[in-house]
Every structure is written in structure tokens, then in C-alpha cells.
Amino acid sequence: MKRNVKIVTIIVVVLIAAFLLLPILSGNAPIPENISAREIGEFIGGFARYWIDVLRSAFSFFL
């Protein structure tokens, strides 16, 4: 039972890391150099834009 919990934990951590790192590694969400509202907004906007594009391309297969 404990082994299953460890495996599930590892899978969840990897999924969360992928969810957060894919937009950054693709260059769509530039890492902010300082804590200005503009740079934080560009980061969040790029992050959201990346996942919207991913979902749009994934669901365009069904349409």
C-alpha cells in the first residue's frame, strides 16, 4: 500500500512540474527578471496563452 502512495506522489509531482515548466521552456512565458506588474502580467499571460493554444490544438482534432 505504501509503495502505491509513493508512485502516485511521484506521478503527481512530475505532472505539476510539466504543467509549470512547459510554457517556460517553450519560451511563451518568460521568467520575470523583477517583480514589476508588467513582467508578472507577461509571464501569466504567456502561461495562459500556451495552455489555451495546447487545448485548442488538442480539441481541434475532434471538431
mmJSON file of the N, C-alpha and C atoms, coordinates in Angstrom:
{"data_MODEL":{"atom_site":{
"group_PDB":["ATOM","ATOM","ATOM","ATOM","ATOM","ATOM","ATOM","ATOM","ATOM","ATOM","ATOM","ATOM","ATOM","ATOM","ATOM","ATOM","ATOM","ATOM","ATOM","ATOM","ATOM","ATOM","ATOM","ATOM","ATOM","ATOM","ATOM","ATOM","ATOM","ATOM","ATOM","ATOM","ATOM","ATOM","ATOM","ATOM","ATOM","ATOM","ATOM","ATOM","ATOM","ATOM","ATOM","ATOM","ATOM","ATOM","ATOM","ATOM","ATOM","ATOM","ATOM","ATOM","ATOM","ATOM","ATOM","ATOM","ATOM","ATOM","ATOM","ATOM","ATOM","ATOM","ATOM","ATOM","ATOM","ATOM","ATOM","ATOM","ATOM","ATOM","ATOM","ATOM","ATOM","ATOM","ATOM","ATOM","ATOM","ATOM","ATOM","ATOM","ATOM","ATOM","ATOM","ATOM","ATOM","ATOM","ATOM","ATOM","ATOM","ATOM","ATOM","ATOM","ATOM","ATOM","ATOM","ATOM","ATOM","ATOM","ATOM","ATOM","ATOM","ATOM","ATOM","ATOM","ATOM","ATOM","ATOM","ATOM","ATOM","ATOM","ATOM","ATOM","ATOM","ATOM","ATOM","ATOM","ATOM","ATOM","ATOM","ATOM","ATOM","ATOM","ATOM","ATOM","ATOM","ATOM","ATOM","ATOM","ATOM","ATOM","ATOM","ATOM","ATOM","ATOM","ATOM","ATOM","ATOM","ATOM","ATOM","ATOM","ATOM","ATOM","ATOM","ATOM","ATOM","ATOM","ATOM","ATOM","ATOM","ATOM","ATOM","ATOM","ATOM","ATOM","ATOM","ATOM","ATOM","ATOM","ATOM","ATOM","ATOM","ATOM","ATOM","ATOM","ATOM","ATOM","ATOM","ATOM","ATOM","ATOM","ATOM","ATOM","ATOM","ATOM","ATOM","ATOM","ATOM","ATOM","ATOM","ATOM","ATOM","ATOM","ATOM","ATOM","ATOM","ATOM","ATOM","ATOM","ATOM"],
"id":[1,2,3,4,5,6,7,8,9,10,11,12,13,14,15,16,17,18,19,20,21,22,23,24,25,26,27,28,29,30,31,32,33,34,35,36,37,38,39,40,41,42,43,44,45,46,47,48,49,50,51,52,53,54,55,56,57,58,59,60,61,62,63,64,65,66,67,68,69,70,71,72,73,74,75,76,77,78,79,80,81,82,83,84,85,86,87,88,89,90,91,92,93,94,95,96,97,98,99,100,101,102,103,104,105,106,107,108,109,110,111,112,113,114,115,116,117,118,119,120,121,122,123,124,125,126,127,128,129,130,131,132,133,134,135,136,137,138,139,140,141,142,143,144,145,146,147,148,149,150,151,152,153,154,155,156,157,158,159,160,161,162,163,164,165,166,167,168,169,170,171,172,173,174,175,176,177,178,179,180,181,182,183,184,185,186,187,188,189],
"type_symbol":["N","C","C","N","C","C","N","C","C","N","C","C","N","C","C","N","C","C","N","C","C","N","C","C","N","C","C","N","C","C","N","C","C","N","C","C","N","C","C","N","C","C","N","C","C","N","C","C","N","C","C","N","C","C","N","C","C","N","C","C","N","C","C","N","C","C","N","C","C","N","C","C","N","C","C","N","C","C","N","C","C","N","C","C","N","C","C","N","C","C","N","C","C","N","C","C","N","C","C","N","C","C","N","C","C","N","C","C","N","C","C","N","C","C","N","C","C","N","C","C","N","C","C","N","C","C","N","C","C","N","C","C","N","C","C","N","C","C","N","C","C","N","C","C","N","C","C","N","C","C","N","C","C","N","C","C","N","C","C","N","C","C","N","C","C","N","C","C","N","C","C","N","C","C","N","C","C","N","C","C","N","C","C","N","C","C","N","C","C"],
"label_atom_id":["N","CA","C","N","CA","C","N","CA","C","N","CA","C","N","CA","C","N","CA","C","N","CA","C","N","CA","C","N","CA","C","N","CA","C","N","CA","C","N","CA","C","N","CA","C","N","CA","C","N","CA","C","N","CA","C","N","CA","C","N","CA","C","N","CA","C","N","CA","C","N","CA","C","N","CA","C","N","CA","C","N","CA","C","N","CA","C","N","CA","C","N","CA","C","N","CA","C","N","CA","C","N","CA","C","N","CA","C","N","CA","C","N","CA","C","N","CA","C","N","CA","C","N","CA","C","N","CA","C","N","CA","C","N","CA","C","N","CA","C","N","CA","C","N","CA","C","N","CA","C","N","CA","C","N","CA","C","N","CA","C","N","CA","C","N","CA","C","N","CA","C","N","CA","C","N","CA","C","N","CA","C","N","CA","C","N","CA","C","N","CA","C","N","CA","C","N","CA","C","N","CA","C","N","CA","C","N","CA","C","N","CA","C","N","CA","C","N","CA","C"],
"label_alt_id":[null,null,null,null,null,null,null,null,null,null,null,null,null,null,null,null,null,null,null,null,null,null,null,null,null,null,null,null,null,null,null,null,null,null,null,null,null,null,null,null,null,null,null,null,null,null,null,null,null,null,null,null,null,null,null,null,null,null,null,null,null,null,null,null,null,null,null,null,null,null,null,null,null,null,null,null,null,null,null,null,null,null,null,null,null,null,null,null,null,null,null,null,null,null,null,null,null,null,null,null,null,null,null,null,null,null,null,null,null,null,null,null,null,null,null,null,null,null,null,null,null,null,null,null,null,null,null,null,null,null,null,null,null,null,null,null,null,null,null,null,null,null,null,null,null,null,null,null,null,null,null,null,null,null,null,null,null,null,null,null,null,null,null,null,null,null,null,null,null,null,null,null,null,null,null,null,null,null,null,null,null,null,null,null,null,null,null,null,null],
"label_comp_id":["MET","MET","MET","LYS","LYS","LYS","ARG","ARG","ARG","ASN","ASN","ASN","VAL","VAL","VAL","LYS","LYS","LYS","ILE","ILE","ILE","VAL","VAL","VAL","THR","THR","THR","ILE","ILE","ILE","ILE","ILE","ILE","VAL","VAL","VAL","VAL","VAL","VAL","VAL","VAL","VAL","LEU","LEU","LEU","ILE","ILE","ILE","ALA","ALA","ALA","ALA","ALA","ALA","PHE","PHE","PHE","LEU","LEU","LEU","LEU","LEU","LEU","LEU","LEU","LEU","PRO","PRO","PRO","ILE","ILE","ILE","LEU","LEU","LEU","SER","SER","SER","GLY","GLY","GLY","ASN","ASN","ASN","ALA","ALA","ALA","PRO","PRO","PRO","ILE","ILE","ILE","PRO","PRO","PRO","GLU","GLU","GLU","ASN","ASN","ASN","ILE","ILE","ILE","SER","SER","SER","ALA","ALA","ALA","ARG","ARG","ARG","GLU","GLU","GLU","ILE","ILE","ILE","GLY","GLY","GLY","GLU","GLU","GLU","PHE","PHE","PHE","ILE","ILE","ILE","GLY","GLY","GLY","GLY","GLY","GLY","PHE","PHE","PHE","ALA","ALA","ALA","ARG","ARG","ARG","TYR","TYR","TYR","TRP","TRP","TRP","ILE","ILE","ILE","ASP","ASP","ASP","VAL","VAL","VAL","LEU","LEU","LEU","ARG","ARG","ARG","SER","SER","SER","ALA","ALA","ALA","PHE","PHE","PHE","SER","SER","SER","PHE","PHE","PHE","PHE","PHE","PHE","LEU","LEU","LEU"],
"label_asym_id":["A","A","A","A","A","A","A","A","A","A","A","A","A","A","A","A","A","A","A","A","A","A","A","A","A","A","A","A","A","A","A","A","A","A","A","A","A","A","A","A","A","A","A","A","A","A","A","A","A","A","A","A","A","A","A","A","A","A","A","A","A","A","A","A","A","A","A","A","A","A","A","A","A","A","A","A","A","A","A","A","A","A","A","A","A","A","A","A","A","A","A","A","A","A","A","A","A","A","A","A","A","A","A","A","A","A","A","A","A","A","A","A","A","A","A","A","A","A","A","A","A","A","A","A","A","A","A","A","A","A","A","A","A","A","A","A","A","A","A","A","A","A","A","A","A","A","A","A","A","A","A","A","A","A","A","A","A","A","A","A","A","A","A","A","A","A","A","A","A","A","A","A","A","A","A","A","A","A","A","A","A","A","A","A","A","A","A","A","A"],
"label_entity_id":["1","1","1","1","1","1","1","1","1","1","1","1","1","1","1","1","1","1","1","1","1","1","1","1","1","1","1","1","1","1","1","1","1","1","1","1","1","1","1","1","1","1","1","1","1","1","1","1","1","1","1","1","1","1","1","1","1","1","1","1","1","1","1","1","1","1","1","1","1","1","1","1","1","1","1","1","1","1","1","1","1","1","1","1","1","1","1","1","1","1","1","1","1","1","1","1","1","1","1","1","1","1","1","1","1","1","1","1","1","1","1","1","1","1","1","1","1","1","1","1","1","1","1","1","1","1","1","1","1","1","1","1","1","1","1","1","1","1","1","1","1","1","1","1","1","1","1","1","1","1","1","1","1","1","1","1","1","1","1","1","1","1","1","1","1","1","1","1","1","1","1","1","1","1","1","1","1","1","1","1","1","1","1","1","1","1","1","1","1"],
"label_seq_id":[1,1,1,2,2,2,3,3,3,4,4,4,5,5,5,6,6,6,7,7,7,8,8,8,9,9,9,10,10,10,11,11,11,12,12,12,13,13,13,14,14,14,15,15,15,16,16,16,17,17,17,18,18,18,19,19,19,20,20,20,21,21,21,22,22,22,23,23,23,24,24,24,25,25,25,26,26,26,27,27,27,28,28,28,29,29,29,30,30,30,31,31,31,32,32,32,33,33,33,34,34,34,35,35,35,36,36,36,37,37,37,38,38,38,39,39,39,40,40,40,41,41,41,42,42,42,43,43,43,44,44,44,45,45,45,46,46,46,47,47,47,48,48,48,49,49,49,50,50,50,51,51,51,52,52,52,53,53,53,54,54,54,55,55,55,56,56,56,57,57,57,58,58,58,59,59,59,60,60,60,61,61,61,62,62,62,63,63,63],
"pdbx_PDB_ins_code":[null,null,null,null,null,null,null,null,null,null,null,null,null,null,null,null,null,null,null,null,null,null,null,null,null,null,null,null,null,null,null,null,null,null,null,null,null,null,null,null,null,null,null,null,null,null,null,null,null,null,null,null,null,null,null,null,null,null,null,null,null,null,null,null,null,null,null,null,null,null,null,null,null,null,null,null,null,null,null,null,null,null,null,null,null,null,null,null,null,null,null,null,null,null,null,null,null,null,null,null,null,null,null,null,null,null,null,null,null,null,null,null,null,null,null,null,null,null,null,null,null,null,null,null,null,null,null,null,null,null,null,null,null,null,null,null,null,null,null,null,null,null,null,null,null,null,null,null,null,null,null,null,null,null,null,null,null,null,null,null,null,null,null,null,null,null,null,null,null,null,null,null,null,null,null,null,null,null,null,null,null,null,null,null,null,null,null,null,null],
"Cartn_x":[0.823,0.0,0.862,1.928,2.791,3.524,3.828,4.526,3.638,2.336,1.403,1.308,1.331,1.255,2.499,3.657,4.884,4.849,4.361,4.285,3.315,2.168,1.18,1.746,2.465,3.072,4.083,4.909,5.905,5.223,4.174,3.45,2.824,2.24,1.613,2.657,3.801,4.863,5.371,5.543,6.01,4.972,3.696,2.654,2.598,2.728,2.723,3.941,5.102,6.311,6.167,5.604,5.399,4.428,3.361,2.366,2.988,3.892,4.509,5.694,6.46,7.694,7.528,6.532,6.376,6.224,5.384,5.292,6.599,7.34,8.598,9.642,9.743,10.747,10.448,9.173,8.821,9.077,9.282,9.556,8.312,7.147,5.91,5.722,6.271,6.132,7.524,8.012,9.355,9.402,10.459,10.607,10.85,10.066,10.234,11.607,12.238,13.535,13.378,12.277,11.983,10.487,10.071,8.671,7.884,7.843,7.02,5.712,4.689,3.372,3.396,4.137,4.208,4.839,5.952,6.633,5.833,5.22,4.368,3.188,2.608,1.499,1.902,3.102,3.581,3.799,4.3,4.513,3.183,2.228,0.923,0.197,0.281,-0.343,0.261,1.58,2.242,1.906,1.821,1.443,0.039,-0.901,-2.287,-2.399,-1.696,-1.731,-1.219,-0.162,0.397,-0.645,-1.282,-2.234,-3.511,-3.918,-5.074,-4.759,-3.56,-3.155,-3.073,-2.56,-2.478,-3.871,-4.775,-6.142,-6.857,-6.636,-7.267,-6.79,-5.494,-4.99,-5.399,-5.521,-5.954,-7.419,-8.266,-9.683,-10.038,-9.144,-9.429,-9.474,-8.853,-8.906,-10.341,-11.107,-12.471,-13.486,-13.122,-14.084,-14.04],
"Cartn_y":[-1.202,0.0,1.26,1.259,2.436,2.66,1.577,1.711,2.414,2.111,2.755,4.255,4.626,6.036,6.773,6.153,6.775,6.954,5.964,6.047,7.142,7.199,8.231,9.617,9.758,11.039,11.478,10.555,10.88,11.3,10.594,10.93,12.316,12.633,13.946,15.057,14.849,15.869,16.086,15.015,15.141,15.884,15.591,16.282,17.773,18.106,19.517,20.236,19.582,20.185,20.401,19.422,19.568,20.708,20.792,21.845,23.229,23.369,24.668,24.952,23.927,24.157,24.195,23.528,23.507,24.898,25.78,27.132,27.918,27.71,28.423,27.916,26.592,26.011,26.275,26.444,26.72,28.18,29.032,30.442,31.304,30.739,31.524,32.318,31.843,32.529,32.892,34.084,34.466,34.657,34.172,34.303,35.775,36.34,37.751,38.018,39.105,39.477,40.273,40.991,41.682,41.565,42.097,41.938,43.183,43.479,44.586,44.001,44.803,44.329,43.924,44.658,44.362,42.997,42.706,41.431,40.251,40.43,39.372,39.13,40.199,40.063,39.36,39.669,38.985,37.5,37.174,35.776,35.026,35.582,34.925,34.854,35.922,35.915,34.871,34.753,33.74,32.338,32.166,30.876,30.478,31.401,31.126,30.927,31.751,31.635,30.269,29.777,28.471,27.367,27.344,26.27,26.404,27.623,27.807,27.263,27.542,27.009,25.489,24.926,23.467,22.857,23.409,22.873,23.067,24.214,24.476,23.466,23.211,22.249,20.825,20.509,19.164,18.933,19.933,19.761,20.023,20.607,20.807,19.472,18.474,17.132,16.599,16.957,16.457,17.266,18.453,19.314,19.125],
"Cartn_z":[0.0,0.0,0.0,0.815,0.883,-0.429,-1.133,-2.415,-3.436,-3.43,-4.349,-4.079,-2.82,-2.46,-2.966,-2.858,-3.345,-4.853,-5.564,-7.021,-7.444,-6.799,-7.117,-6.808,-5.711,-5.357,-6.408,-6.852,-7.874,-9.173,-9.559,-10.786,-10.683,-9.542,-9.347,-9.401,-8.775,-8.793,-10.214,-10.98,-12.358,-13.202,-13.023,-13.782,-13.448,-12.175,-11.774,-12.35,-12.297,-12.854,-14.357,-15.055,-16.5,-16.793,-16.006,-16.196,-16.032,-15.089,-14.839,-15.751,-16.112,-16.862,-18.375,-18.921,-20.376,-20.987,-20.437,-21.012,-20.897,-19.82,-19.634,-20.616,-20.746,-21.635,-23.108,-23.449,-24.84,-25.205,-24.219,-24.476,-24.496,-24.246,-24.245,-22.965,-21.866,-20.586,-20.078,-20.432,-19.989,-18.474,-17.861,-16.41,-16.077,-15.151,-14.8,-14.178,-14.599,-14.038,-12.746,-12.613,-11.364,-11.094,-9.967,-9.568,-9.951,-11.241,-11.704,-12.237,-12.179,-12.619,-14.092,-14.899,-16.331,-16.593,-15.93,-16.162,-15.608,-14.481,-13.922,-14.854,-15.387,-16.327,-17.605,-18.122,-19.321,-19.055,-17.862,-17.503,-17.423,-16.708,-16.552,-17.891,-18.68,-19.995,-20.918,-20.911,-21.721,-21.272,-19.966,-19.391,-19.843,-19.724,-20.123,-21.625,-22.401,-23.855,-24.316,-23.67,-24.018,-23.822,-22.653,-22.371,-23.184,-23.522,-24.402,-25.784,-26.289,-27.594,-27.577,-26.491,-26.374,-26.389,-25.604,-25.562,-26.892,-27.519,-28.817,-29.859,-29.892,-30.879,-30.527,-29.258,-28.862,-29.226,-29.025,-29.31,-30.761,-31.536,-32.953,-33.683,-33.109,-33.682,-33.687,-32.657,-32.531,-33.329,-33.727,-34.432,-35.927],
"occupancy":[1.0,1.0,1.0,1.0,1.0,1.0,1.0,1.0,1.0,1.0,1.0,1.0,1.0,1.0,1.0,1.0,1.0,1.0,1.0,1.0,1.0,1.0,1.0,1.0,1.0,1.0,1.0,1.0,1.0,1.0,1.0,1.0,1.0,1.0,1.0,1.0,1.0,1.0,1.0,1.0,1.0,1.0,1.0,1.0,1.0,1.0,1.0,1.0,1.0,1.0,1.0,1.0,1.0,1.0,1.0,1.0,1.0,1.0,1.0,1.0,1.0,1.0,1.0,1.0,1.0,1.0,1.0,1.0,1.0,1.0,1.0,1.0,1.0,1.0,1.0,1.0,1.0,1.0,1.0,1.0,1.0,1.0,1.0,1.0,1.0,1.0,1.0,1.0,1.0,1.0,1.0,1.0,1.0,1.0,1.0,1.0,1.0,1.0,1.0,1.0,1.0,1.0,1.0,1.0,1.0,1.0,1.0,1.0,1.0,1.0,1.0,1.0,1.0,1.0,1.0,1.0,1.0,1.0,1.0,1.0,1.0,1.0,1.0,1.0,1.0,1.0,1.0,1.0,1.0,1.0,1.0,1.0,1.0,1.0,1.0,1.0,1.0,1.0,1.0,1.0,1.0,1.0,1.0,1.0,1.0,1.0,1.0,1.0,1.0,1.0,1.0,1.0,1.0,1.0,1.0,1.0,1.0,1.0,1.0,1.0,1.0,1.0,1.0,1.0,1.0,1.0,1.0,1.0,1.0,1.0,1.0,1.0,1.0,1.0,1.0,1.0,1.0,1.0,1.0,1.0,1.0,1.0,1.0,1.0,1.0,1.0,1.0,1.0,1.0],
"B_iso_or_equiv":[0.0,0.0,0.0,0.0,0.0,0.0,0.0,0.0,0.0,0.0,0.0,0.0,0.0,0.0,0.0,0.0,0.0,0.0,0.0,0.0,0.0,0.0,0.0,0.0,0.0,0.0,0.0,0.0,0.0,0.0,0.0,0.0,0.0,0.0,0.0,0.0,0.0,0.0,0.0,0.0,0.0,0.0,0.0,0.0,0.0,0.0,0.0,0.0,0.0,0.0,0.0,0.0,0.0,0.0,0.0,0.0,0.0,0.0,0.0,0.0,0.0,0.0,0.0,0.0,0.0,0.0,0.0,0.0,0.0,0.0,0.0,0.0,0.0,0.0,0.0,0.0,0.0,0.0,0.0,0.0,0.0,0.0,0.0,0.0,0.0,0.0,0.0,0.0,0.0,0.0,0.0,0.0,0.0,0.0,0.0,0.0,0.0,0.0,0.0,0.0,0.0,0.0,0.0,0.0,0.0,0.0,0.0,0.0,0.0,0.0,0.0,0.0,0.0,0.0,0.0,0.0,0.0,0.0,0.0,0.0,0.0,0.0,0.0,0.0,0.0,0.0,0.0,0.0,0.0,0.0,0.0,0.0,0.0,0.0,0.0,0.0,0.0,0.0,0.0,0.0,0.0,0.0,0.0,0.0,0.0,0.0,0.0,0.0,0.0,0.0,0.0,0.0,0.0,0.0,0.0,0.0,0.0,0.0,0.0,0.0,0.0,0.0,0.0,0.0,0.0,0.0,0.0,0.0,0.0,0.0,0.0,0.0,0.0,0.0,0.0,0.0,0.0,0.0,0.0,0.0,0.0,0.0,0.0,0.0,0.0,0.0,0.0,0.0,0.0],
"pdbx_formal_charge":[null,null,null,null,null,null,null,null,null,null,null,null,null,null,null,null,null,null,null,null,null,null,null,null,null,null,null,null,null,null,null,null,null,null,null,null,null,null,null,null,null,null,null,null,null,null,null,null,null,null,null,null,null,null,null,null,null,null,null,null,null,null,null,null,null,null,null,null,null,null,null,null,null,null,null,null,null,null,null,null,null,null,null,null,null,null,null,null,null,null,null,null,null,null,null,null,null,null,null,null,null,null,null,null,null,null,null,null,null,null,null,null,null,null,null,null,null,null,null,null,null,null,null,null,null,null,null,null,null,null,null,null,null,null,null,null,null,null,null,null,null,null,null,null,null,null,null,null,null,null,null,null,null,null,null,null,null,null,null,null,null,null,null,null,null,null,null,null,null,null,null,null,null,null,null,null,null,null,null,null,null,null,null,null,null,null,null,null,null],
"auth_seq_id":[1,1,1,2,2,2,3,3,3,4,4,4,5,5,5,6,6,6,7,7,7,8,8,8,9,9,9,10,10,10,11,11,11,12,12,12,13,13,13,14,14,14,15,15,15,16,16,16,17,17,17,18,18,18,19,19,19,20,20,20,21,21,21,22,22,22,23,23,23,24,24,24,25,25,25,26,26,26,27,27,27,28,28,28,29,29,29,30,30,30,31,31,31,32,32,32,33,33,33,34,34,34,35,35,35,36,36,36,37,37,37,38,38,38,39,39,39,40,40,40,41,41,41,42,42,42,43,43,43,44,44,44,45,45,45,46,46,46,47,47,47,48,48,48,49,49,49,50,50,50,51,51,51,52,52,52,53,53,53,54,54,54,55,55,55,56,56,56,57,57,57,58,58,58,59,59,59,60,60,60,61,61,61,62,62,62,63,63,63],
"auth_comp_id":["MET","MET","MET","LYS","LYS","LYS","ARG","ARG","ARG","ASN","ASN","ASN","VAL","VAL","VAL","LYS","LYS","LYS","ILE","ILE","ILE","VAL","VAL","VAL","THR","THR","THR","ILE","ILE","ILE","ILE","ILE","ILE","VAL","VAL","VAL","VAL","VAL","VAL","VAL","VAL","VAL","LEU","LEU","LEU","ILE","ILE","ILE","ALA","ALA","ALA","ALA","ALA","ALA","PHE","PHE","PHE","LEU","LEU","LEU","LEU","LEU","LEU","LEU","LEU","LEU","PRO","PRO","PRO","ILE","ILE","ILE","LEU","LEU","LEU","SER","SER","SER","GLY","GLY","GLY","ASN","ASN","ASN","ALA","ALA","ALA","PRO","PRO","PRO","ILE","ILE","ILE","PRO","PRO","PRO","GLU","GLU","GLU","ASN","ASN","ASN","ILE","ILE","ILE","SER","SER","SER","ALA","ALA","ALA","ARG","ARG","ARG","GLU","GLU","GLU","ILE","ILE","ILE","GLY","GLY","GLY","GLU","GLU","GLU","PHE","PHE","PHE","ILE","ILE","ILE","GLY","GLY","GLY","GLY","GLY","GLY","PHE","PHE","PHE","ALA","ALA","ALA","ARG","ARG","ARG","TYR","TYR","TYR","TRP","TRP","TRP","ILE","ILE","ILE","ASP","ASP","ASP","VAL","VAL","VAL","LEU","LEU","LEU","ARG","ARG","ARG","SER","SER","SER","ALA","ALA","ALA","PHE","PHE","PHE","SER","SER","SER","PHE","PHE","PHE","PHE","PHE","PHE","LEU","LEU","LEU"],
"auth_asym_id":["A","A","A","A","A","A","A","A","A","A","A","A","A","A","A","A","A","A","A","A","A","A","A","A","A","A","A","A","A","A","A","A","A","A","A","A","A","A","A","A","A","A","A","A","A","A","A","A","A","A","A","A","A","A","A","A","A","A","A","A","A","A","A","A","A","A","A","A","A","A","A","A","A","A","A","A","A","A","A","A","A","A","A","A","A","A","A","A","A","A","A","A","A","A","A","A","A","A","A","A","A","A","A","A","A","A","A","A","A","A","A","A","A","A","A","A","A","A","A","A","A","A","A","A","A","A","A","A","A","A","A","A","A","A","A","A","A","A","A","A","A","A","A","A","A","A","A","A","A","A","A","A","A","A","A","A","A","A","A","A","A","A","A","A","A","A","A","A","A","A","A","A","A","A","A","A","A","A","A","A","A","A","A","A","A","A","A","A","A"],
"auth_atom_id":["N","CA","C","N","CA","C","N","CA","C","N","CA","C","N","CA","C","N","CA","C","N","CA","C","N","CA","C","N","CA","C","N","CA","C","N","CA","C","N","CA","C","N","CA","C","N","CA","C","N","CA","C","N","CA","C","N","CA","C","N","CA","C","N","CA","C","N","CA","C","N","CA","C","N","CA","C","N","CA","C","N","CA","C","N","CA","C","N","CA","C","N","CA","C","N","CA","C","N","CA","C","N","CA","C","N","CA","C","N","CA","C","N","CA","C","N","CA","C","N","CA","C","N","CA","C","N","CA","C","N","CA","C","N","CA","C","N","CA","C","N","CA","C","N","CA","C","N","CA","C","N","CA","C","N","CA","C","N","CA","C","N","CA","C","N","CA","C","N","CA","C","N","CA","C","N","CA","C","N","CA","C","N","CA","C","N","CA","C","N","CA","C","N","CA","C","N","CA","C","N","CA","C","N","CA","C","N","CA","C","N","CA","C","N","CA","C","N","CA","C"],
"pdbx_PDB_model_num":[1,1,1,1,1,1,1,1,1,1,1,1,1,1,1,1,1,1,1,1,1,1,1,1,1,1,1,1,1,1,1,1,1,1,1,1,1,1,1,1,1,1,1,1,1,1,1,1,1,1,1,1,1,1,1,1,1,1,1,1,1,1,1,1,1,1,1,1,1,1,1,1,1,1,1,1,1,1,1,1,1,1,1,1,1,1,1,1,1,1,1,1,1,1,1,1,1,1,1,1,1,1,1,1,1,1,1,1,1,1,1,1,1,1,1,1,1,1,1,1,1,1,1,1,1,1,1,1,1,1,1,1,1,1,1,1,1,1,1,1,1,1,1,1,1,1,1,1,1,1,1,1,1,1,1,1,1,1,1,1,1,1,1,1,1,1,1,1,1,1,1,1,1,1,1,1,1,1,1,1,1,1,1,1,1,1,1,1,1]
}}}
